[in-house]
Amino acid sequence: MIMDLLADAEAAAGLVAGAAEVTIVSHIDADGICSEAILSLALERRGIPVNPVFVRQLEPLTMKTIPKDRSFKVFTDLGSGQQNLLVEHGLSEEEVLILDHHVGQRVAGTSYREVNALNYGHGKLAASGVAYLVARALDPENADLAKLAVVGNVGDMMARTDLGLIGPSRDIVEDGVRNGSIEVVKKDLNCFGISTRPVHLCLSYNDDPFVPGITNNPNGALQFLQRLGVTLKHPSGRWLVWEEIPVGEKRRVISALAQQLISHGRSPDRLLAEAYLFPGETQKPLRNASEFATVLNACGRWAKPTVGSRICRGDRGLAYREAERMLTHHRGMIRDLLQFILEKGVTEISHLQHIHVGDRFPDTIIGIGAGMALSKLNRKKPILIMAEMSDDPLITKVSMRTNEDQVRGGTDLQQAIVDATSEVGGSGGGHRIAAGAYIPRELEERFIHCVNRRLECQNAGPGKDDR
């Protein structure tokens, strides 16, 4: 199947290479932004004019932003499941290429050319990885874009379940290692914020694995590190981040965390993961794949995906400073959203917990808030969050999140969302651990119960508190 994937990536490269000009339609998250940047850079190096169009979802309203001109249209990180909209927009098979990794939905009588990772059995290759394979097929020199593909894949949680990238995604990592743009740390702490957060906060914010006494407990994490005699501050007085801790002290921390998990009857299997660092980066938030992806997500969530694209292209001046401001605002809003969820409380039913935030928060951030809230709520039930759409009062945005324990137990949010939207209308998709949908506002309650029934069929089992 890998040979079929590579062969089709080469065929796709031939299509875009023969275009006089290209319109790239991409999603606003880290994977979508990286996909667009990879293709734009690869095409511009060949002298092919590119027009990027970013959308948060392909639906009738956003289809109006896609030009009806002579340009060749490449859809990245979307398109496979919305081919009916492409037909309705009047796009012919000859002018469209789809590079995606979501579940497809073909239209009778139409066969758009498509390279979708799922069609080749690769569930852990995001759209940016597919875009990279096409770019590398255009010119082997584009292997320097492997770094962006890794950022996109990590940002789309392709490394989460297996504690590292696997399959074709891992092959892309090796391309980056060979050209010196990526450094792999085989067994590093499985924790977000190793480049930017003080160590005790890095540990306390992490819930994969959930460490009793440390997760969601900054003071507990600080005392834990102090008992181990870990160096926590620089001589200047600032807090050290995990990357700056001496190797010997890191080993001591990891060993103690493993003991803490075992003493509470939990497995330490998810304590360590493979990390992808970028030695050429001078800006700390861009020094590793997961935090680079967070910067891009902040740009996309606040309607500035083009700023993220410029950062992918190497802009560390105006674009990066603007992204820093958005990231600060982004984190503040996420904190407010988390506090709102915890204070208002969720409604629990047999197989999920849910909350509606109304128009208090942008629909673009509720998925992130859901993921953060889950670690502080009932971790044995997926969480479903709804928000009003400011630009369409008849539509509700839905985001769902669960955790690895539930996924291993059979939970598949993507399938639950897709099945539920087929009953109530709307559109949805995503992954087993994270999924989202746009549904008719008047059918919110029905949708919740449809999802709940689907989760029950997946043998997710009713949960109990596990705080």
N, C-alpha and C positions, 0 to 999 in steps of 0.2 A: 504493500500500500504506500510506503514512503516513495517508491519509485514512481507510482502513478501520480502522487501529489507533486513531486518535482517535475514530472513531465508536463502536467497541466499548468504548473507555475511558469514553465518555459513557454508554453503556448500562450498564456496570458501576457507574458512579457512581449511576445511578438505582436500581440494586438495593440498594446499601448505604444510600442516603439513605432508602429506605422501610423499613429494618429498625428494630425496636424496640430491639434490642441486638445487638452484634456480637462474636464471638470471632475474634481474629486469630491464626492459627497460622503462625509464621514460623521461619526458620532462625536459627542463632546467630552467623553471621558478619556482617561489616560490612554487606553488602548486605541480609541478612535483618533486622538490627536497624534499619537505615535505613528499610526497607520498612514495618516495623511502626510505627515512630515517625511516619512521614509519614501513614499511614492513621489512626492513633490520634489524632493532632493534628487532622487534617481532620474526623474524625467527632465528636470532643469539641467542636469549635467549633460543630457543629450540635446539640449537646446529646444525642448518641447515646452511651449507655454502651458501653464497650469493655473486653473481657477479653483481655489478651495471653497467648499460650501459646508458649513458645519450645522448639524441639526441634532436636537436631543432625542428625536424619535421620528421615524418616517410615518407620517399620517397625512390626511388630506390637506391640513393647514400648511405643513412644512413643505409639501410637494411643490407649492407655488414658488419656492426659492430656487428650484432646479431649472436652469435655463433651457428653453426650447430652441437650441441653436445647433450648429454643425459640430460642436465639440463631442469627443468621445467621453461617455459618462462612466466613471468608475465609482462604485459604491463600496465603501470599506467599513467594516464593523457593523453593518446593517444591510438590509436589502434582501437577504435570503428569505426571510419570513414575510416580506411585504411586496412580493412580486406582482400582486394584483394592482397595487398602487402604481407601479411602473407602467403596467399596461394601460391603466386608466389615464395616465399622464401622457400617453402617446409615444412612449419610448420603444423603439424597435429593438429586435434582438441584435442587430448589427452595431448598434451604438452603445451597448451596455456591457459592462463587466462587473461581476460581483465578487468581492473578496471578503469572506465572512467566516464566522465560526458558530453561528446560532442555527437553531433548527429551521429548516427550510420549508417553504410552502409554495409549491409550483402551481402555475395556472395552466389549465388545459389549453392546448394549442399554441403555447408559448414556451420557448426554451432559451432563457437567457444564459449566456456563458458565465460560468461560476467556478470559483475555486473556494470550496468550503471545507475546512479542516474535518468537520464531522463526517463528511461524505467519504473520507479515507480512513475512518476509524480513529482519528486523533482528537480526543476530547480535551486535551491539555495544550492546545495550540491556539492562541488568540489570533484575532485578525491582523494585528501588527506583525505576528510571525509569518502569516500568509503573505502580507505585503512585502516583508523582507525577502522571502523566497522569490517573489516576482522581481524585486529590485536586483537581487543577486544574479538572477537569470538574465537580466538586462545587461549587467556588466559585473564581473567578479570583483571589481574594485569597490563596488557598493557594500562589500563585507564590513566596511567601517560603520555601517548603519546597524550592525548587530546590536549595539548598545541600546538603541531606541526600541528594537523589537523586544529585548529583555525587559525594559521598563514597562512596555505595554502589556506583556504577558504577566509580569508580576503584579502590575496594577489591576489586572483583570482576574486576579486570584488563581492563576494557572499553577502557581507553585505551592499553594496553601495545603492542599490535601496530602501531597507526597513530600512535603517539606523540601521542595526543590523542583526545578523544571525537569521534565522528562521528555523522552521521544524527540521529535523534531525541534522542540523548544530548547532541549539540552544541546542539540547539535548547533543551534544558533549561538548559544553561550560559548561553545568551543571556537566558533569563528571569531567572536570578540576577544577571547583569550589569545588566539593566534595573532591578531593584529594589535594587541596591547591595550585595547580600550576597556577590557573587563578583567577584574581580578575576582577569583572565586574563593570564598572561605567555606571549606567543606562542612565544618560543623561549628556553626556560630550560634549564639543565643537566639532562639526563635522568638523575637520580640521586635515590635515596631518602635522606631525612634532611637536606634543605636548610634546615629550620627548627630542627633540634635537634642535629645531629652536627657536631663540629669538621670543618673543610673536608677535611683530609687523610684523616680516617676516612670521610667521606662518599664521597670518590673511591675509596678502597681497597676499600670494601664493595660497590661497584657492579660488575656484570658485564655490563651491557647499555648500551653495548658493553663487551666485554672489552678493556681497555687494557694491553698488555704492560708490565711494570715498575711498574704502578700498582695494577691490580686484585689483591686479596688480598695487597697489600704496603704496609702503613701507613708504614713507613720510606721506601720508595721514593716514595710519594705526598707525604710531607712534604718530602723532598729536592727533588722536582720543583717544589713550590710555592715553596720557599725560593730555588731558582735563578731563578725568575721574579720574585722580590722582592715576593711577595704578602703583604699585611698579615694575619697569622694570629692575632694576639692583641689583645684589648682592653687599654687602658692599665691596667685593674685586674688583668690577668694571665690572665683566662679566655680560652679558645679562642673564636674567632669562628666563626659558622656561615655557610653560603653566602649566605643572605639579607642578611647584614651586610657582605659584601665590597663595596667600591666598584665601580661599574659598569665603569670602565676596567680594573680589575684582573680582573674577571670575564671581560671580552672577551679579555684576555691569556691567561687560563687556558684558555678554550675553544679559542682559536687553537692554543695549544701542544698541547692534547689531540688536536686534529684532525691536527696534524703527526705526533704520536706514533703515531697509528693508521695514517696513510698510510705512514710509514716502515717499518712492520711489515706492509705489504701488506693492511691492513684498511680497510674503508670507514668514514668518519666520519658516515654517514647517520643513525645512531641516537644521535648525540651530544647532540642537542637535542630537546626535547619541549615540548608545551604544559603549563603548570602552572596550577593553580586554587587561588588564595589567598583567604582570608577576612579582609578588612580589619577586621571588627568584633571579631575574637577577640583576647583578651589572653593566653591560654595558648599557649605556643609549640607544644606537640604537637597543637594543634587549628587551627593557622594555615594549613595547606594540606590538600588533600583526601587525599593518600596517607597522611600521618601521622595525621590524624583517623581514617582507616579502621583504622590499626594499633591505636589506642587501643580502638576498638570491637571489633576482633578479639580483643584481649587479654581484654576483658570476656567475650566469648562463649566463648572457649577455656577459661576458668577458671570456667565455670558461673555467670556473673553477667551475662547479656545484658540483664537489666532495668536494671542500672547503666548500661550503654551507652545504653539507650533514654532514661534520664533525662538523660544528657549531651546527646543529640540534642534533647531538649526544653529545653535551656538551663541545666541544673543545673551550676554551676561551683563548688559548695560541697562537700557531703559526697560526692555521687556522683563528682565529678571527683577528689577526693582518694583515694577508694577505687580508682578506675580507675588513678591514678598508681601506687599500690602494686601493683596487678595487673600493670601494664605492666612495672614493675621486675622482678617475679617472672617474668613471661612471658619477658623478654629473657634473664634468667639461665638459665632452663630451656632456651631455644633454644640458648644458647651451650653448655650441657652436652650437649645432644643432638647438636649439630654436632661437638663434640669426640669424642663416643662413636662417631659414624659414621666419622670420619676415622681414629680409632685402631683400631677393630675392622676396618674395611675392608669394601668391598662385594664381592659376587660378580658378575663380568661374564660374560654369555653373549652370543650373537651380536648381539642388537639392543637389549639393555637391561642395566642394572646394578641389583642388588637387595640388600636387607639387612632383617633382622628384628630389631626392638629389644625384643621380648618385652613384659614388663610394666614395664620400666624407666622409660618415659616415657608420659605421657598420650596416648591416640590422637588427641586434638584438636589436637596441635601437630606431628605428624609430617610433615604436608604442608609446613609452613613450614620445618622442618629439611631436608626434601628439596630445596626450592628453594635454600637456602643452600649445602647440600653440593654441589650439582651444579656450581657455579662452581669448586669445588676438586677435582673428580674429572674423569672423562672427559666433557667437554662435548658429545661427539658421540653419546652414548647417553642416552636418558631414564633417570631413576632411579625405582625402585619401592621404597617402604618399607612394611613391615608392622608392626603392633602388636597386642598382645592387648587385648581389650575387658574392662575390669574388671567391667562389669555383665552380661556374657554370655560365659562361657568357651568357648562353641561357635562364636563369631563372631570373625573377624579383620578389623581395619580396614586398608585399603590406601590409600596416597596415592602419586600419581605426578606428576612434574614434568619438563618439558623446557625448551628455550629457543627464542628466535625463529628462530635459524638452522635448527633442526630442523623447526619448524613450516613454515617456507618450503620446506623440502625434502619436505614431504608428511606429516610426523608428525601424527597426530590422536589424542591420548591418550583423549579422550572416547569416540571410536568404538572404540578398542582395548579400553577398559574395558567398555563396554556389550556388545561381542561376546563378550568372555571370560566375563563374568558369565552370559551366556545359555547358555554351555556348562557352567559349574560350579555355577550357582545363585547366589543373592545379588542384590544390587542395586548399581548404580553409575551414574556420570554425571560431568558437569563441563564442561570446555572443551578445546580442542585442546592448549593449553599446560599445563593442570593438571586432574587428574581424580582421583576417588577411588571406593572401593567397600567394601561389607561382604560378606564371603564366608564360606562354611563353613570352619572352621579346619582340618578334616581334608583339605581340597582345596587347600591353599596352593601346593604344588609344581606341581600341575596348572594352577592359575590362572596362575602365573608363565610357564609354557611356552605357555599359550594367548595371553597378552598378547604374548609374544615373537614368536609366529607371526603375529599380527595386525600387529605393527610391521614385520615382514619383508614382508608383503603391501603395506604402505603405501610400500614402497621407501625406508625410512629408511636402509638400508645399515649394515653394521657399522662401528663407529667406531674411531678410534685416539685415543691420548692427545693432548690439546690443552691442556696445563696452562700 
